[in-house]
Amino acid sequence: MDYLVGLSLAFALLGSSTVIGFDRDRVLYPIMLIVIASYYVLFAAMGASTRALILDGVAAGVFVVAAVIGFRFRLWLVVAALVGHGIFDFVHQDIIGNPGVPDWWPGFCLAFDGVAAGYLAVLLTRRPALAG
């Protein structure tokens, strides 16, 4: 169910962003990546785990840097970082013990990240000027 909800929400959010015109600006997907990466830090704070807060903070920092560099130079880096975050979702529980992460979150976020990466890749292919 977590995957289905992640897929559904991603298509609804990204599709409506295109219809509304939010994705005409290069900043939408890098900001989305920053917000997505910050959730594990929030979960670590909720779970009161200093170790998870530090480790997830470092991981989020990597995705923030990728978002900034991707925004400044090539949005294809944001596509790669979204795919990377999906992989991170898949292995997160094996490398960082974060007690605040809901059981359904990794599957939900992995599905959302995958759709977002694919959606942005299609946009960049159709609108090369957006890529950078």
Residue pairs with C-beta under 8 A, 6 or more apart in sequence:
1 104
2 104
2 105
2 106
2 107
2 108
2 111
3 107
3 108
3 110
3 111
4 111
5 104
5 108
5 111
6 107
6 108
6 109
6 110
6 111
6 112
6 115
7 111
7 112
7 115
9 108
9 112
10 111
10 112
10 114
10 115
10 116
10 119
11 115
14 23
14 115
14 116
14 119
17 23
17 28
18 123
22 28
23 29
23 123
24 130
26 71
26 75
26 130
26 132
27 71
29 70
29 75
29 78
29 82
29 116
29 120
30 67
30 68
30 70
30 71
30 75
30 78
31 67
32 116
33 63
33 66
33 67
33 70
33 78
33 81
33 82
33 85
34 63
34 64
34 67
36 63
36 82
36 85
36 109
36 112
36 113
36 116
37 59
37 60
37 63
37 64
37 67
37 85
38 60
39 105
39 109
40 52
40 56
40 59
40 60
40 92
40 96
40 98
40 101
41 53
41 56
41 57
41 60
42 100
43 52
43 56
43 98
43 100
43 101
43 102
43 105
44 52
44 53
44 55
44 56
44 57
44 98
44 100
45 53
45 100
46 100
47 98
47 99
47 100
47 101
48 99
48 100
49 97
49 98
49 99
49 100
51 97
52 96
52 97
52 98
52 99
52 100
55 96
56 96
56 98
59 88
59 96
63 81
63 84
63 85
66 77
66 78
66 80
66 81
66 84
67 78
67 81
69 77
70 76
70 77
70 78
70 81
71 78
72 132
73 132
74 131
74 132
75 120
75 124
75 130
75 131
75 132
76 121
76 124
76 131
76 132
78 120
79 117
79 120
79 121
79 124
80 117
82 113
82 114
82 116
82 117
82 120
83 113
83 114
83 117
85 109
85 113
86 109
86 110
86 113
86 114
86 117
89 105
89 106
89 107
89 109
89 110
89 113
90 106
90 110
92 98
92 101
92 106
93 101
93 106
123 130
124 130
124 131
